[in-house]
Amino acid sequence: MSERKAILQVKGLQTSFFTDDGVIPAVDNIDFSVHEGEVLGIVGESGCGKSVTSLSIMGLVPSPPGKITGGKILFGDKELTKLSDKEMRNVRGNDVAMIFQEPMTSLNPLFTIGNQLMEAILIHKKGWSKKQASARAVEMLTLVGLPRADELMKEYPHQLSGGMRQRVMIAMALVCDPKVLIADEPTTALDVTIQAQILALMKDLNERLNTAVLLITHDLGVVAETCERVVVMYAGQIVEEGPVQTIFKDPQHPYTKGLLQSVPDMRYKKQRLYSIPGNVPKPGSVNTGCRFAARCEFAFDKCLTQNPDLYQTATVHKTRCFLYEDQEVSTHDRTLVES
Amino acid sequence: MLHYIGRRLLQLIPVLLGMTFVVFMIIRAIPGDPAQVILGQQATKEAIEALRAKLGLDNPWYVQYFDYLGGLLKGDLGESLRTTTPVSEEIWPYLAATFELSLFAVLIAVIVGVNAGIISAWFQNSWFDYTAMILALVGVSMPIFWLGLMMQYIFGIELGILPTTGREEVRNPIDSMTNLYVLDTILQGRFDQLGIVLKHLVLPGLALATIPMAIIARMTRSSMLDVMRSDYVRTARAKGQKMFWVVYKHALKNAIIPVLTIIGLQMGLLLGGAILTESIFAWPGVGRYIYEAINFRDYPVIQSGILVVAFIFVMINLFIDILYSLIDPRIKYD
């Protein structure tokens, strides 16, 4: 995995919301990269900044009040935060595409499926005829496993089920062969069987088309099934990052441990489910110390006064916790990993 | 769809029937007597009685009402007491004049109002937004007769660039076929006269357009603001679509439906003849026609004039309802 090229790099990204109640740093100095053809998961509770991260990459943070206040987002050699409006439009849908949580409302109810798919093609493929675009749209609908694609082109979103609409969204996102697909909670609004189908489809397309997927979810089950690497976010920061097997088998950060313990286990039916005490702090409300300290059963003095770094605890594993400060691998190894 | 239209047209019958009754009763409740008005103050009692008998006004009200309804069923709108011409013939030129003026006013109101609303929503809280919304507020609360008089004073008298009254120049009358002068002059290729006709439309058109324009702008803005926050607008942006098309294609089509309702109602009101505006600008429209009929207690003209106007109002709203289903595939009437 580490020999694959990083195509999307987020470096020190900071996105804040300027509200009447002050500046809220929804995303605070996060670093991660998406490699060619991989599936990277970002997990965290609602409000931890995962959606804002994805919207920042797309340049779609609602503004005002939101604004990217620091850091870089590199797509290949393009710095996305520095692009003009026009250049950014060329990236959206073409290099980086996105699908959203709500398939029921993400398609425009007043235009046919065909119209919306062809629109996505014709924006980026200059010189294509409508006929070519239509053929490509039908091809994509078939690729995402929708039956009678020809008829679907003439139908409206309300004639389709939620699962079908999400397939249409995926088809629309992939229609211009983007390098990266950002999927923001793509299965949250769907029922479980459809969820599994959509995830299988995304995994399959990821392998067939070699499109990297940045999967944003709060559902650890989804991560375990689909992702190769995981980034765990808490209160606007990355608290742990590593390969999926390691995170699930040997979680390091107390927050990740807590999350994994909160997943119901079918083997022990009667046990009361574990939950992390307390609530996610409001972004910007914890300024000193570790943001998780108040809810952490391992917290000690230092946690309350200093903000821990993201320690590299193994070649491909990072944790933001003082418990692992002394386990950090040498900077020499780290440079090896990054190069 | 045809089924639905048929049903709506059937529903029209009780509405119009109820309306004829109300209008019939109300105009007879106004003090004054047509026979007296026609014969003048000096007329003898006998002469008035004779005329009343001749016009059928001496019958009990229900006999008069059912006579009138019977006539309507045969397509007879009655005869004017004043001119003895059938109302159905007499009303056409007035209707056409009102139609031309209202259409002009509605076009201005829709084009300016909808775009002002869109741009205000697109650039919410910008100087354009603030200016447009303050102007809209002023527009909604503007007394139209005052605005009309001011415009006549400024553009007609002080600047002398626009005619203040009527539809045409007295010395250069239009040889009309349809009574829609814009259409007439175009059909005849008389573009010099077309210019004159359009000039005559400007001031009354603007005066008439002011309130609808302001209402439409405010409605469009709030509807657009709602839609601009929706998921499909974000999707359209995520595709890489230009903001212009995101706004004018994806957002506008969704936002326009509540605005259409308002446009329909306003258009109906304008076609009913804006009595004030038509009086100020001496526009020979249906509003003035009915207004003068009221002064003369010309019962058949009042009754049938209002009936025709009400019919047009209801038809426009039916048309708007049909338009909904053409815009939104989720709206199905059958």
HADDOCK unambig.tbl for C-alpha pairs under 7 A between the chains (distance, minus, plus):
assign (segid A and resid 89 and name CA) (segid B and resid 240 and name CA) 4.34 0.50 0.50
assign (segid A and resid 89 and name CA) (segid B and resid 241 and name CA) 6.74 0.50 0.50
assign (segid A and resid 90 and name CA) (segid B and resid 240 and name CA) 6.13 0.50 0.50
assign (segid A and resid 92 and name CA) (segid B and resid 238 and name CA) 5.59 0.50 0.50
assign (segid A and resid 92 and name CA) (segid B and resid 239 and name CA) 5.66 0.50 0.50
assign (segid A and resid 92 and name CA) (segid B and resid 240 and name CA) 4.65 0.50 0.50
assign (segid A and resid 93 and name CA) (segid B and resid 238 and name CA) 6.00 0.50 0.50
assign (segid A and resid 93 and name CA) (segid B and resid 239 and name CA) 4.27 0.50 0.50
assign (segid A and resid 93 and name CA) (segid B and resid 240 and name CA) 5.46 0.50 0.50
assign (segid A and resid 97 and name CA) (segid B and resid 238 and name CA) 6.76 0.50 0.50
assign (segid A and resid 98 and name CA) (segid B and resid 238 and name CA) 6.48 0.50 0.50
assign (segid A and resid 105 and name CA) (segid B and resid 231 and name CA) 5.75 0.50 0.50
assign (segid A and resid 105 and name CA) (segid B and resid 232 and name CA) 6.23 0.50 0.50
assign (segid A and resid 106 and name CA) (segid B and resid 231 and name CA) 4.74 0.50 0.50
assign (segid A and resid 106 and name CA) (segid B and resid 232 and name CA) 4.31 0.50 0.50
assign (segid A and resid 106 and name CA) (segid B and resid 235 and name CA) 6.10 0.50 0.50
assign (segid A and resid 107 and name CA) (segid B and resid 232 and name CA) 5.02 0.50 0.50
assign (segid A and resid 108 and name CA) (segid B and resid 232 and name CA) 5.09 0.50 0.50
assign (segid A and resid 108 and name CA) (segid B and resid 250 and name CA) 6.91 0.50 0.50
assign (segid A and resid 110 and name CA) (segid B and resid 328 and name CA) 5.64 0.50 0.50
assign (segid A and resid 110 and name CA) (segid B and resid 329 and name CA) 6.50 0.50 0.50
assign (segid A and resid 120 and name CA) (segid B and resid 239 and name CA) 5.67 0.50 0.50
assign (segid A and resid 123 and name CA) (segid B and resid 241 and name CA) 6.45 0.50 0.50
